[in-house]
Amino acid sequence: MMAAQRVQQRKEEAKPPVEAERLLGFLNSRPRSDGHPDGLAGGESAAALLDSLGLDGGSLDDVGLERLRRLRDLLAVLADREGDDGGRGAAWDSVNEIAAGVPTVVRFISDEESGVHPAGEGADAIVGALIADLDRAVSGGTWRRVRLCAYEPCKSAFYDATRSRTQRWHSYEVCGNRANVASYRRRAAAGSRKSTSR
């Protein structure tokens, strides 16, 4: 296999599977400290976000928006592989409570394919579709590759396509470099404080 073909193959392997793509887009609608706005701030922004994710937002009320924000926050806790594992159990419990309150059906498509599908309308349909995506991602083993960038000001969601599943930053060139420079500066500042206090 030629080098160009291997590079193309790695790019294709790095693309998130379909079941993870919508979850990544949903997670990346969170407001961030770098100025990225909240995609679920209001009805218009939510409708645009949901449309871009292939979901019919229709006219969501404040309760529906709050349900979506809650699910998004829980998914962020679950995708934060750098965070405290203690909160993950409680987050899974809360996701299970949300899933139990959303009308869904199991559909059998063929001998090899079945899945959870939303059965409600409005916010129920949207939350149900996201729960169905999460079910497919967990069942297919791709959810554990959905991560949040370890660089605190960024925290973008990304798909870790590395063989070892240890990618820490959504972009090593941007966030990895910034995190390493900040770490170096902290160590250098601590070292200079020690030498001046002697």
C-alpha positions in Angstrom: 0.0 0.0 0.0 1.4 3.4 -1.0 1.9 6.1 1.6 -0.8 8.3 0.1 -3.3 5.4 0.4 -2.4 4.8 4.0 -2.9 8.5 4.8 -6.3 8.4 3.2 -7.2 5.2 5.0 -6.2 6.8 8.4 -8.4 9.9 7.6 -11.3 7.7 6.8 -10.8 5.7 10.0 -10.5 9.0 12.0 -14.0 10.0 10.9 -16.6 9.3 13.6 -19.1 6.7 12.9 -22.6 7.9 12.1 -24.0 7.0 15.6 -21.4 9.3 17.2 -21.6 12.3 14.7 -24.8 13.7 16.0 -23.8 13.3 19.6 -20.5 15.2 18.9 -22.5 18.0 17.2 -24.9 18.1 20.2 -22.0 18.2 22.7 -20.2 20.9 20.8 -23.2 23.2 21.1 -22.2 23.9 24.7 -21.0 27.4 25.6 -17.2 27.5 26.1 -14.9 30.0 27.8 -13.4 30.8 24.4 -16.6 32.6 23.5 -18.4 29.8 21.7 -22.1 30.5 22.2 -24.7 28.2 23.6 -26.5 26.4 20.8 -29.5 25.8 23.1 -29.7 29.4 24.4 -33.1 30.1 22.9 -35.7 28.9 20.4 -34.0 30.2 17.3 -30.5 29.0 18.1 -31.9 25.6 19.2 -33.9 25.3 16.0 -30.8 26.0 13.9 -28.7 23.6 15.8 -31.2 20.8 15.7 -31.8 21.3 12.0 -28.0 21.0 11.4 -28.1 17.7 13.3 -31.0 16.4 11.2 -33.5 16.8 14.0 -36.8 18.6 13.7 -36.7 21.2 16.5 -40.1 22.6 15.7 -41.1 25.0 18.4 -39.5 24.0 21.6 -40.7 25.6 24.8 -38.5 26.5 27.8 -39.1 23.1 29.4 -38.0 21.2 26.2 -34.9 23.4 25.9 -34.1 22.7 29.6 -34.5 18.9 29.0 -32.0 19.1 26.1 -29.5 21.2 28.1 -29.7 18.7 30.9 -29.1 15.7 28.6 -26.2 17.6 27.0 -24.6 18.4 30.4 -24.8 14.8 31.4 -23.3 13.6 28.1 -20.5 16.1 28.7 -19.8 14.6 32.1 -19.7 11.1 30.5 -17.4 12.2 27.6 -14.9 14.0 30.0 -12.4 11.2 30.2 -10.0 13.5 32.1 -12.5 14.3 34.8 -13.5 12.5 38.0 -14.9 9.0 37.4 -17.0 9.3 40.5 -19.5 11.6 38.7 -19.9 9.2 35.8 -22.0 6.7 37.7 -24.4 9.4 38.8 -24.5 10.8 35.2 -25.4 7.3 33.8 -28.1 7.0 36.4 -29.5 10.4 35.3 -29.3 9.5 31.6 -31.2 6.3 32.5 -33.9 8.4 34.2 -34.2 10.6 31.1 -34.3 7.6 28.8 -37.1 6.0 30.9 -39.2 9.1 30.5 -39.0 9.3 26.8 -41.3 7.2 24.5 -39.2 4.9 22.4 -39.7 1.7 20.5 -37.4 -1.1 19.5 -37.5 -1.9 15.8 -36.1 -5.0 14.2 -34.8 -4.3 10.7 -33.2 -7.6 9.7 -31.5 -10.7 11.1 -28.5 -8.5 12.1 -30.0 -5.2 12.8 -32.4 -3.7 15.4 -32.4 -0.5 17.4 -34.1 1.9 19.7 -36.1 4.7 17.9 -38.0 7.7 19.2 -41.8 7.4 19.3 -42.8 10.8 20.7 -43.2 14.3 19.3 -41.5 17.6 19.9 -38.9 17.5 22.7 -39.6 13.8 23.3 -38.8 13.0 19.7 -35.5 14.9 19.9 -34.4 13.5 23.2 -35.5 10.0 22.0 -33.4 10.4 18.9 -30.3 11.4 20.9 -30.9 8.5 23.4 -31.2 6.1 20.4 -27.8 7.5 19.1 -26.3 7.0 22.5 -27.6 3.4 22.6 -26.1 2.7 19.2 -22.8 4.3 20.2 -22.5 2.4 23.5 -23.6 -0.9 21.9 -21.2 -0.4 19.0 -18.3 0.4 21.2 -17.8 3.9 19.8 -19.1 5.9 22.8 -15.8 5.3 24.7 -14.0 7.1 21.9 -16.1 10.3 22.3 -14.1 12.6 24.5 -13.8 16.2 25.6 -10.6 18.1 24.8 -8.3 18.1 27.9 -7.4 21.8 27.3 -9.8 23.5 29.8 -10.7 26.6 27.9 -11.6 24.5 24.8 -13.4 21.3 26.0 -14.6 20.6 22.5 -16.0 17.1 21.9 -14.1 14.9 19.5 -13.9 11.3 18.3 -10.6 9.7 19.4 -9.6 7.5 16.5 -6.2 6.5 17.9 -5.5 2.8 18.3 -4.8 3.3 22.1 -7.8 5.6 22.7 -5.5 8.0 24.6 -5.9 11.2 22.5 -6.2 14.1 25.0 -6.8 17.1 22.8 -9.1 17.6 19.8 -6.2 19.2 18.1 -2.6 18.6 19.2 -1.4 21.5 17.1 -3.7 24.0 18.8 -4.9 22.8 22.2 -2.1 20.3 22.9 0.5 23.0 22.1 -1.3 25.6 24.3 -1.6 23.1 27.2 2.0 22.1 27.0 3.2 25.8 26.9 1.0 26.7 29.8 2.4 23.7 31.8 5.9 24.7 30.9 5.3 28.3 32.1 3.8 27.1 35.4 6.8 24.9 36.0 9.3 27.7 35.0 7.5 30.2 37.3 7.5 27.7 40.2 11.2 27.1 39.6 12.1 30.8 39.6 10.1 31.3 42.8 12.1 28.5 44.5 15.4 30.0 43.4 14.6 33.5 44.5 13.4 32.4 48.0 16.8 30.8 48.8 
